[in-house]
Amino acid sequence: METGNDLAFESVSPEGERLQNVCDNQKVINDILRLSIDPHLAGGQLEHILDYLFTIPRLHLLPMAGIFLVDQQSRKLVLTTHRGFSGRQKKKCGEVPFGICHCGEAARLGKASFSGCDSASSGINCGQAGKHGHLCLPIIRDSLLIGVVCFYVSGGQRCYAEEELLGSICHIMGGILEAEVMDSQLINLVNDLNVTIVNLRDERKFSESIIQGLSHGLLVVDQQGNIQKSNSVAGSILRPFALTLEGENLFDILGHEAAGQMMQERGSLDLQGERENELSLTTMSGEKRVVGSTTIARNDAKGRRIGLIISLTDISEIKYVRREMEKMNRLATVAEIAAAVAHEVRNPLAGIKIMAQSIEEQSVTMEEQRECAGRIVRQVDRLNELLTEFFSYARPATPKTRPVSIIDILSETRHLIGNKLSNKNIIVTDDHQENLPRVVVDPHQLQQVLLNLFLNAIDAVQRGGIIAVSTMQLSALDLDPYKRKYPGLLSGSHYVRLCFSDNGAGMSPETVEKAFEPFYTTKTVGAGLGLSIVYRTLKENDAAIIIDSTEGRGATFTIFFRISA
């Protein structure tokens, strides 16, 4: 009996008990790990782990537990998984601020918290009768608190050995929670990618439909001229040169010269930074084609140039129609000018004929003959003046441009009309910007233009009227309002603006519209070529002129000169 007692005592020695606890703990850990990776329990591992822990007697756990996750923004614990909680308790413990209750205190301290609870208080606060304890263990991953697990322990006594095992299990729970978060993020990422792919696919279809629906051809080429994208209109324009476009090289299709014009962005630069070209192409069959192209740079997200976007338009028919219209306009203009010249010449010729007949009849005195001869000379002078004006308009002299000062030429012109201004008591006011840059024009032709505008203003104002002359330098930004109102105005960077304003009777909109047309005049005398010559001369000198006028409020002639480089 003693030997048996001795053997029984040895079987429950402290060392043996410790080893048995280690084995039992390892078995629990292994079972928890199997539950955590069981694919059949996906999304419910935590509940099954809690149910499994309730079946281990030595842990002394009551069938009641809650798992809370941390809301990092609000610094609150949010109940996500539970066992044995009543509806009232779930509502009460749905969100727990840090530092409040047992769970909040464990979250605030970042370490385990244990608190005993008797039946009286627990029946009110936690819904668990009898003496028990609240063991709250933090879930920490990579030094970051991600949640808290609250266990209900029977007896109300703290056992550190059990607490250590439950802490290891909480670490495994943390891994599960982290994996769930990563899975959720991965699912969200996959969903976002699917949405992005669908949107990109729809955007691509939409863009392709727009490209194919354009009324002009479109080519997308890389730096070497390889065609990466094209639409059907571009294919129809370039079909005489290539059956297919995409994958082909622009230089092989059009030749080095024509393709080089597109690739080098030759042409006039417009306000949007685009280049406009007009190419004359010859097909293999010898057919002539005129193609207009607009080329802009294509850049990547970092602003690096990776190619070009070329817009094509077959303007062969437009060019033909335009040439025919220009031919018809020239013929119509010639007919109009011929009629106007014939009208203007007829009156002097009629007077000359009458005077000549009087002399021929010899029925007049010598003094009357001299009077007739003088009238003939005056009519011939009138014809000569008319023809001089006509040839000035029809065949303007080639301008000899050079940098000149507008102020100097204005001053010289003022001397030529000083007597006319004095006789009509007309006041001329000046408002000139200081350090005005020089402009590039023919000084003699500019003086003729200014003289014509001065005389026109003198005729428009009454005695004692006012003519205001002003100059200033304009930047491209200052020119924009004028270009919006007058789209045909010269484009460029910097100009000098010269304004002639008078307080005369002004002009009607119809008169303003026709003011620069040849042989149009509202005066009783003159051939109506003055403003036409002004317009033509300024155009030859690379300048532009516009009129602003309202009947009864005078008129303003504004001229734009390019600044000398």
Secondary structure, 3 states (H helix, E strand, C coil): CHHHHHHHHHHCCHHHHHHHHHHHHHHHHHHHHHHHHCHHHCCCHHHHHHHHHHCCHHHCEEEEEEEEEEECCCCEEEEEEEECCCHHHHHHCCEEECCCHHHHHHHHHCCCEEEEECHHHHHHHCCCCCCEEEEEEEEEECCEEEEEEEEEEECCCCCHHHHHHHHHHHHHHHHHHHHHHHHHHHHHHHHHHHHHHHHHHHHHHHHHHHHHHCCCEEEEEECCCEEEEECHHHHHHHCCCCCCCCCCEHHHHHCHHHHHHHHCCCCEECCCCCEEEEEEEECCCCCEEEEEEEEEEEECCCCCEEEEEEEEEECHHHHHHHHHHHHHHHHHHHHHHHHHHHHHHHHHHHHHHHHHHHHHHCCCCHHHHHHHHHHHHHHHHHHHHHHHHHHHHHCCCCCCCEEECHHHHHHHHHHHCHHHHHHCCCEEEEEECCCCCCEEECHHHHHHHHHHHHHHHHHHCCCCCEEEEEEEEECHHHHHHHHHHCCCCCCCCCEEEEEEEECCCCCCHHHHHHCCCCCCCCCCCCCCCHHHHHHHHHHHCCCEEEEEECCCCCEEEEEEEEECC
